[in-house]
Amino acid sequence: MSPNPVTLQISLAPTDLPTAVHTVPHQLRQWGDQVDEILLTVDLHRSRGKFAEGWEERLPGLRKLIEDCCIDYSHARSVDVDYGPVAQEAVASTFFDGRPVPLKDYRGAPFYSYLFSIHSARNDRVFHLDSDMLFGGGSQSWVSEAVDVLDRRPDVLACNPLPGPPTSDGTLRSQFLERDSMGSAAFRSPALSTRLFLMDLGRLPVLEAARVTGRPAWHARIEGNQTYNTLENMISQSMAGRGLVRVEFLGRTPGMWGVHPPWRSATFYRRLPDLIQEIEHGRIPEEQRGCHEVEDCLVDWTDVRPSTRPDIVRQSRRALERLVVPLTAKGHRRGS
């Protein structure tokens, strides 16, 4: 056991299988030998909409993927997210000062499962990844460098790899972040993303549940979701109140950087195995450098790039269904 042990925690749900079957082995190749524990958490609390796609039919394949990963890495284990009252009370006590923890946010996206997952880690330093994150550079010292940052700087809540492959001049192209004093390829932000973070859990402030208003709240009700704000927004608000930051850095050569695929499509799934190989071997087009999401130069997103009209049509249809179904049911009762 290292003096500053770290748990790598990867969040999974059945809907993730088509991506995770390729990305999770990739993530373990990049990070598995740098950590003391690998924790694969499985969320079986089904959400609505896109977060519920292919739930039942994909679960056996997800179980097999996890089993194979635990065979390949002796320090890996898996747990299902526990929604029982004892587990919820423990998570609420740790992160919400005993107040109830939202199960999902206003989009139907995970909330409680994130907190349960990091709470289940055996170490206070937890490196959380969503299962679709991709990593290049390949440095096998990045985690120890990040731990050193946490040890030296009490203002840092979390560290992330550099967002996107590095540019020749060290700038970011898809984000505006303040330069950090660590070096030319290091940046800081007063906010957190739940896609990934290497966090010192002891520094995480107590959280307070907040709700969205206006159009997001209206959309949530149309979709049948609660109106709780996202976990990352709640953490970010708490960070601001405590003067905490996240630091994103490349680290010592060859460094480590991450990218996120923003959408899913048949083209993406066909490209994914080759895309991972290209990223791991550093075959990166110039247009991708400095960008934290996978750009069209790596995957052609033309057939899946969203527009606002399908959302409007879908939400109008759901609103009509919520109005018509109760009226129809009342009509049946009158006629029975």
C-alpha positions as CSV (number, residue, x, y, z in Angstrom):
1,M,0.0,0.0,0.0
2,S,1.4,3.4,-1.0
3,P,1.5,6.2,1.7
4,N,-1.1,8.1,-0.3
5,P,-3.4,5.4,-1.7
6,V,-5.8,6.3,-4.5
7,T,-9.0,4.5,-5.6
8,L,-9.9,4.6,-9.3
9,Q,-13.7,4.6,-9.4
10,I,-15.5,4.1,-12.7
11,S,-19.3,4.6,-12.9
12,L,-21.3,2.2,-15.1
13,A,-24.9,1.5,-16.0
14,P,-26.4,-1.0,-18.4
15,T,-27.0,1.6,-21.0
16,D,-23.3,2.3,-21.2
17,L,-22.3,-1.2,-22.5
18,P,-21.8,-0.4,-26.3
19,T,-19.3,2.3,-25.3
20,A,-17.9,0.8,-22.1
21,V,-16.9,-2.6,-23.7
22,H,-14.2,-0.6,-25.4
23,T,-13.5,2.4,-23.1
24,V,-13.3,0.7,-19.7
25,P,-10.4,-1.6,-20.8
26,H,-8.8,1.5,-22.3
27,Q,-9.2,3.4,-19.1
28,L,-7.7,0.5,-17.1
29,R,-4.7,0.4,-19.4
30,Q,-4.0,4.0,-18.9
31,W,-4.7,4.2,-15.1
32,G,-5.0,0.8,-13.6
33,D,-1.3,0.4,-12.6
34,Q,-1.2,3.9,-11.0
35,V,-3.8,3.2,-8.3
36,D,-4.2,1.1,-5.2
37,E,-7.8,0.1,-5.8
38,I,-10.1,-0.1,-8.8
39,L,-13.8,0.2,-8.0
40,L,-16.4,-0.4,-10.7
41,T,-19.8,0.7,-9.5
42,V,-23.0,-0.3,-11.3
43,D,-26.1,1.8,-11.1
44,L,-29.3,-0.3,-11.6
45,H,-31.7,2.5,-10.7
46,R,-33.3,3.1,-14.1
47,S,-33.6,6.7,-15.2
48,R,-35.9,8.2,-17.9
49,G,-35.1,9.0,-21.6
50,K,-31.6,8.5,-23.0
51,F,-30.3,7.4,-19.6
52,A,-32.5,4.2,-19.7
53,E,-31.7,2.9,-23.2
54,G,-31.2,-0.8,-23.5
55,W,-31.3,-1.5,-19.8
56,E,-32.4,-5.1,-19.5
57,E,-30.7,-6.5,-22.6
58,R,-27.4,-4.9,-21.9
59,L,-27.0,-5.9,-18.2
60,P,-25.6,-9.4,-18.8
61,G,-22.9,-8.0,-21.1
62,L,-22.0,-5.4,-18.6
63,R,-21.6,-8.0,-15.9
64,K,-19.3,-10.0,-18.2
65,L,-17.2,-6.9,-18.9
66,I,-16.8,-6.2,-15.2
67,E,-15.9,-9.8,-14.5
68,D,-13.2,-9.8,-17.1
69,C,-11.8,-6.6,-15.8
70,C,-11.6,-7.9,-12.2
71,I,-9.8,-11.0,-13.5
72,D,-7.2,-8.9,-15.4
73,Y,-6.7,-6.5,-12.4
74,S,-6.3,-8.2,-9.0
75,H,-7.0,-4.9,-7.1
76,A,-10.3,-4.4,-8.9
77,R,-13.7,-5.0,-7.4
78,S,-17.3,-4.2,-8.2
79,V,-20.3,-3.0,-6.2
80,D,-23.9,-2.2,-7.2
81,V,-25.2,1.1,-6.1
82,D,-27.2,0.5,-2.9
83,Y,-30.4,2.5,-2.7
84,G,-31.5,0.9,0.6
85,P,-32.3,3.1,3.6
86,V,-29.1,2.3,5.5
87,A,-26.9,3.2,2.6
88,Q,-28.8,6.3,1.8
89,E,-28.5,7.5,5.4
90,A,-24.7,6.9,5.3
91,V,-24.3,8.9,2.1
92,A,-26.6,11.7,3.4
93,S,-24.6,11.9,6.7
94,T,-21.3,12.1,4.8
95,F,-22.2,14.6,2.1
96,F,-25.5,16.3,3.0
97,D,-25.2,16.8,6.8
98,G,-27.9,14.1,7.2
99,R,-30.4,15.7,4.8
100,P,-31.9,13.4,2.0
101,V,-29.9,13.1,-1.1
102,P,-31.6,13.5,-4.5
103,L,-31.6,10.2,-6.5
104,K,-31.5,11.9,-9.9
105,D,-31.2,15.5,-11.2
106,Y,-33.7,17.5,-13.3
107,R,-32.4,15.7,-16.5
108,G,-32.9,12.3,-15.0
109,A,-29.1,11.9,-14.8
110,P,-27.4,10.2,-11.9
111,F,-27.0,12.1,-8.6
112,Y,-27.0,9.8,-5.6
113,S,-25.1,7.1,-7.4
114,Y,-22.1,9.4,-7.8
115,L,-21.9,10.0,-4.1
116,F,-22.5,6.4,-3.2
117,S,-19.7,5.4,-5.5
118,I,-17.0,7.7,-4.1
119,H,-18.3,6.9,-0.5
120,S,-17.7,3.2,-1.2
121,A,-14.0,3.7,-2.0
122,R,-11.5,2.4,0.5
123,N,-9.4,5.5,0.2
124,D,-9.9,9.2,0.7
125,R,-8.2,10.1,-2.6
126,V,-10.7,9.0,-5.3
127,F,-10.1,9.3,-9.0
128,H,-13.6,9.2,-10.5
129,L,-14.2,8.6,-14.2
130,D,-17.4,8.4,-16.3
131,S,-17.1,5.3,-18.4
132,D,-16.9,7.2,-21.7
133,M,-13.8,9.3,-21.0
134,L,-10.8,8.7,-23.3
135,F,-7.2,9.4,-22.4
136,G,-4.0,10.1,-24.3
137,G,-0.4,10.8,-23.4
138,G,0.0,7.6,-21.4
139,S,2.0,9.0,-18.4
140,Q,2.3,6.5,-15.6
141,S,3.3,9.2,-13.1
142,W,0.3,11.5,-13.5
143,V,-1.6,10.1,-10.5
144,S,1.3,10.5,-8.1
145,E,1.9,14.0,-9.5
146,A,-1.8,14.9,-8.8
147,V,-1.5,13.5,-5.2
148,D,1.5,15.7,-4.7
149,V,-0.5,18.7,-5.8
150,L,-3.3,17.8,-3.3
151,D,-0.7,17.4,-0.6
152,R,1.0,20.7,-1.2
153,R,-2.0,22.9,-2.0
154,P,-5.0,23.0,0.5
155,D,-6.9,25.2,-2.0
156,V,-7.2,22.4,-4.5
157,L,-10.2,20.2,-4.2
158,A,-9.5,18.1,-7.3
159,C,-7.1,17.5,-10.2
160,N,-7.9,16.5,-13.7
161,P,-5.7,15.6,-16.7
162,L,-5.3,18.3,-19.3
163,P,-8.6,18.9,-21.2
164,G,-7.7,17.8,-24.7
165,P,-4.4,17.0,-26.4
166,P,-1.8,19.8,-25.8
167,T,-1.3,22.5,-28.4
168,S,2.1,23.7,-29.4
169,D,1.6,27.1,-27.6
170,G,0.0,25.5,-24.5
171,T,-3.4,27.2,-25.0
172,L,-6.9,25.7,-24.8
173,R,-9.2,26.2,-27.8
174,S,-12.6,24.9,-26.5
175,Q,-12.5,26.3,-23.0
176,F,-11.5,29.6,-21.3
177,L,-9.7,28.6,-18.1
178,E,-7.3,30.7,-16.0
179,R,-3.6,29.7,-16.1
180,D,-2.3,28.0,-13.0
181,S,1.1,28.6,-11.4
182,M,2.1,25.0,-11.9
183,G,3.3,25.6,-15.5
184,S,2.4,26.4,-19.1
185,A,0.2,23.3,-19.5
186,A,-1.8,23.8,-16.3
187,F,-5.1,25.6,-15.7
188,R,-7.5,26.2,-12.8
189,S,-11.3,26.6,-12.4
190,P,-13.6,27.4,-9.5
191,A,-16.0,24.6,-10.7
192,L,-16.1,20.8,-10.9
193,S,-17.3,18.4,-13.6
194,T,-18.6,15.0,-12.6
195,R,-17.2,13.5,-15.8
196,L,-13.8,13.1,-14.0
197,F,-11.9,14.3,-11.0
198,L,-9.2,13.1,-8.6
199,M,-10.5,14.4,-5.4
200,D,-9.5,14.6,-1.7
201,L,-12.9,13.6,-0.2
202,G,-11.9,15.2,3.1
203,R,-12.0,18.6,1.5
204,L,-15.4,18.3,-0.1
205,P,-17.7,20.8,1.6
206,V,-21.1,19.8,2.9
207,L,-23.6,20.1,0.1
208,E,-27.1,21.5,0.0
209,A,-29.8,20.4,-2.4
210,A,-30.8,23.1,-4.9
211,R,-33.5,23.1,-7.5
212,V,-33.6,24.5,-11.0
213,T,-36.3,27.0,-12.0
214,G,-37.8,28.4,-15.2
215,R,-37.4,26.5,-18.5
216,P,-35.2,23.7,-17.0
217,A,-37.8,23.0,-14.3
218,W,-40.6,23.0,-16.9
219,H,-38.6,20.5,-19.0
220,A,-38.0,18.3,-16.0
221,R,-41.7,18.1,-15.2
222,I,-42.5,17.3,-18.8
223,E,-40.0,14.4,-18.6
224,G,-41.4,13.3,-15.3
225,N,-38.2,14.2,-13.4
226,Q,-37.6,16.0,-10.1
227,T,-36.3,19.5,-10.4
228,Y,-33.0,19.1,-8.5
229,N,-30.0,20.8,-9.9
230,T,-27.0,18.8,-11.0
231,L,-24.5,17.4,-8.5
232,E,-21.6,19.2,-10.3
233,N,-23.4,22.6,-9.9
234,M,-24.0,22.0,-6.2
235,I,-20.4,21.0,-5.7
236,S,-19.2,24.0,-7.7
237,Q,-21.3,26.4,-5.5
238,S,-19.8,24.9,-2.4
239,M,-16.3,25.3,-3.9
240,A,-16.9,28.9,-4.5
241,G,-18.0,29.5,-0.9
242,R,-14.8,27.9,0.3
243,G,-12.3,29.3,-2.2
244,L,-11.5,25.9,-3.6
245,V,-10.4,25.1,-7.2
246,R,-9.8,22.3,-9.5
247,V,-6.5,22.1,-11.4
248,E,-6.1,20.6,-14.8
249,F,-2.6,19.8,-15.9
250,L,-0.6,17.8,-18.4
251,G,2.2,16.7,-16.1
252,R,5.6,15.4,-16.8
253,T,6.3,14.1,-20.4
254,P,4.5,12.4,-21.9
255,G,1.7,13.8,-19.7
256,M,-1.9,12.8,-19.6
257,W,-4.9,14.4,-21.3
258,G,-8.6,13.5,-21.7
259,V,-11.4,13.9,-24.3
260,H,-15.1,13.2,-24.1
261,P,-17.3,12.0,-26.9
262,P,-20.4,14.3,-26.9
263,W,-22.8,12.1,-28.8
264,R,-23.5,8.5,-29.8
265,S,-24.1,7.3,-33.3
266,A,-23.6,4.3,-35.5
267,T,-20.5,6.0,-36.9
268,F,-19.1,6.6,-33.4
269,Y,-19.5,2.9,-32.4
270,R,-17.8,1.8,-35.6
271,R,-15.0,4.2,-35.1
272,L,-14.5,3.7,-31.4
273,P,-12.0,0.8,-31.4
274,D,-9.7,2.5,-34.0
275,L,-10.3,5.9,-32.2
276,I,-9.0,4.5,-29.0
277,Q,-5.9,3.1,-30.7
278,E,-5.2,6.5,-32.4
279,I,-5.6,8.3,-29.0
280,E,-3.3,5.8,-27.2
281,H,-0.6,6.1,-29.9
282,G,-0.8,9.9,-30.2
283,R,-2.1,10.0,-33.8
284,I,-4.0,13.2,-33.2
285,P,-5.0,15.8,-36.0
286,E,-4.1,19.4,-35.3
287,E,-7.8,20.4,-35.3
288,Q,-8.3,18.2,-32.1
289,R,-5.6,19.8,-30.1
290,G,-6.7,22.0,-27.3
291,C,-10.3,20.7,-27.5
292,H,-11.8,18.7,-24.6
293,E,-14.6,17.0,-26.6
294,V,-14.1,14.7,-29.6
295,E,-14.3,16.9,-32.7
296,D,-15.4,16.1,-36.3
297,C,-11.8,15.6,-37.3
298,L,-11.8,12.3,-35.2
299,V,-15.5,11.3,-35.6
300,D,-18.0,12.6,-38.2
301,W,-20.9,13.8,-36.0
302,T,-23.0,15.1,-39.0
303,D,-25.7,12.5,-38.6
304,V,-26.2,13.0,-34.9
305,R,-25.5,16.6,-34.1
306,P,-28.6,17.8,-32.3
307,S,-31.0,20.5,-33.3
308,T,-33.6,22.2,-31.1
309,R,-36.6,21.1,-33.2
310,P,-36.6,17.4,-32.2
311,D,-36.5,18.4,-28.5
312,I,-39.4,20.8,-28.9
313,V,-41.4,18.1,-30.8
314,R,-40.6,15.4,-28.2
315,Q,-41.4,17.6,-25.2
316,S,-44.7,18.8,-26.8
317,R,-45.7,15.1,-27.4
318,R,-44.9,14.2,-23.8
319,A,-46.8,17.2,-22.5
320,L,-49.8,16.1,-24.6
321,E,-49.5,12.5,-23.4
322,R,-49.5,13.7,-19.7
323,L,-52.7,15.7,-20.4
324,V,-54.6,13.2,-22.5
325,V,-53.9,10.0,-20.6
326,P,-55.5,11.2,-17.3
327,L,-58.5,12.6,-19.3
328,T,-58.9,9.3,-21.1
329,A,-58.7,7.3,-17.9
330,K,-61.4,9.5,-16.4
331,G,-63.5,9.0,-19.5
332,H,-63.2,5.2,-19.2
333,R,-64.3,5.4,-15.5
334,R,-67.4,7.3,-16.5
335,G,-68.3,4.8,-19.1
336,S,-67.7,1.7,-17.0
